[in-house]
Amino acid sequence: MSRTSFYEAVDETLSTIRAEGLWKSEREITSPQAGTVTVAGVGEVMNLCANNYLGLADNAEIMAAAHDTIERYGYGMASVRFICGTLDLHRVVEADIADYIGTDDAILFAACFDANAAVFEPLLAAEDAVISDSLNHASIIDGIRLCKAQRYRFATRDMADLESKLAEAAAAGARHTMIVTDGVFSMDGYLADLPSICEIADRFGSLVMVDDCHATGFIGPQGRGTPWFHGVQDRVDIVTSTLGKALGGAMGGFIAARQSVVDLMRQRARPYLFSNALTPALLGGAHKALEIARTGDGLRAQLEMNAARFRAGMTAAGFELSGQGHPIIPVMIGDASVATDMAERLLSEGIYVTAFSFPVVPRGTARIRTQMNAAHTSEDVDRAIEAFVAAGTELGLIEGFA
Ligand SMILES: *Cc1c(COP(=O)(O)O)cnc(C)c1O
C-alpha cells in the first residue's frame, strides 16, 4: 500500500488504453461551433460530428438573446435554486419546455447528465424495479445505480426481452416498475420502439421514461421529440432531455413530467438541490432556441434531406451503415485503429469526424459516427461522401470505383 504504487497503477491503465488503440485525443477548434469549423493546425473543415442538428450553435438571434439576458440579469446566480437562485426567467424557460414537451411542468438541471442522475432516486425505492435498455446512456445507468430499486436490463430494442424482464419483476413482487429508454440510441442511430414499449407498459401497469437528448428540437412534429413522433406523448410519464444538442448546443438539461413528479424533484433531487442554478445567458438563449425550434420546419426539412442524401450515397458506395430515419449515421468500421486512421484521413480531406471505440461502443464495433446538420447544403453532403469514398478505398474498406 503506497502512493507510489497508486500512481504507477494509473500510468499502467493509461499505457493499456494507448496500447489498445483506444486513446481519445481532443482536437482544438478556434472558431464557433458550426457547419464549418477551424481546427487548430488543420484549417477549415466541414463538421460532421456535432450534436448541432439544427445548426443553432452560432445562431445570431440566440446569441443576441443571451447577450440581452446578461445585460439584464448579469453573469451568474451564485446560488442553488431554492436559496436565492430562481429568476423569473427560470420559470419562463421551464414553462416553455413543459409546453413544448407536452407535460404539466418541467425542472431545469445543469445538464441532462444531472437530470438522469437525479430522476430515479426520489421516485423509486427498494420495493420497485427499473427495466432499462442495455444501450441506455451512461447517465441513465449512473442514475439507476443511485437508486435503491431492483434493476433489470433488457437487450436493446428487444421487446420480447423487455416483456420477460417485466414478468420477472412482477413475479418478484415489484410494487412499481419503470421502463427506461433512450428515445434515440446515439451510438447506433436507431429510434426506440415507443409504441410497443407503451403497449407493454400498459399491460404491466408500468411507468415509461424516455431520454430524448438526440430528438428534442428535430424529431416529430415541431421537433417535440420521439413520443410525439410515435404519437405516444400522452402515455410517456417522464421525458429527460438536454439544451446542449439541437436547442442551441450550450448547456442545461431538464425533466418534464406530471406536476407531482416535478414538485417532488424540486424537493428531493440531489443534483438540483446541491448544484448551482443555470446562468441567465443560458436561459435567454434557451428561450429563443425553443421558439426557433418550434417554428423550424425549414431547418428540419434541410436536416432530413441531408440525412437521406448521405445515407443513400454512402450505401451506394458500399459502406456498412447503422441506424435508420435519424441524422446520426454511423459508418461501421470494426477495428478501433482502422477507425482512427479513417478519421485522420478524412480530416486531411477536409471532413471532421470522430472515431468511436471501446468503452463508448462494444469492442470490435468501432465506427465513425456522422451526424448531419441543417447548416449543411446538398453540395456539402456530396463532398463528404466523396471524401469517405476516397479514404475508404485507400483503407480497403470499400472497393471503390475503378
Ligand atoms: C448527451 C446525452 C446526455 C447528456 O446530456 P448533457 O446535457 O450533455 O449532460 C444524456 N443522455 C443522452 C441520451 C445523451 O445523448
The ligand as an SDF file (V2000), in Angstrom:
LIG
                    3D

 15 15  0  0  0  0  0  0  0  0999 V2000
  -25.9060   13.9020  -24.4940 C   0  0  0  0  0  0  0  0  0  0  0  0
  -26.7470   12.9770  -23.7270 C   0  0  0  0  0  0  0  0  0  0  0  0
  -26.9370   13.1260  -22.3620 C   0  0  0  0  0  0  0  0  0  0  0  0
  -26.2060   14.1660  -21.5720 C   0  0  0  0  0  0  0  0  0  0  0  0
  -26.6820   15.4450  -21.8830 O   0  0  0  0  0  0  0  0  0  0  0  0
  -25.8970   16.7050  -21.2980 P   0  0  0  0  0  0  0  0  0  0  0  0
  -26.9240   17.7630  -21.2350 O   0  0  0  0  0  0  0  0  0  0  0  0
  -24.7830   16.9790  -22.2510 O   0  0  0  0  0  0  0  0  0  0  0  0
  -25.3810   16.2930  -19.9690 O   0  0  0  0  0  0  0  0  0  0  0  0
  -27.8140   12.2780  -21.7180 C   0  0  0  0  0  0  0  0  0  0  0  0
  -28.4710   11.3070  -22.3910 N   0  0  0  0  0  0  0  0  0  0  0  0
  -28.2920   11.1200  -23.7040 C   0  0  0  0  0  0  0  0  0  0  0  0
  -29.0250   10.0340  -24.4140 C   0  0  0  0  0  0  0  0  0  0  0  0
  -27.4080   11.9340  -24.4210 C   0  0  0  0  0  0  0  0  0  0  0  0
  -27.2130   11.7230  -25.7100 O   0  0  0  0  0  0  0  0  0  0  0  0
  1  2  1  0
  2  3  1  0
  2 14  2  0
  3  4  1  0
  3 10  2  0
  4  5  1  0
  5  6  1  0
  6  7  2  0
  6  8  1  0
  6  9  1  0
 10 11  1  0
 11 12  2  0
 12 13  1  0
 12 14  1  0
 14 15  1  0
M  END
$$$$
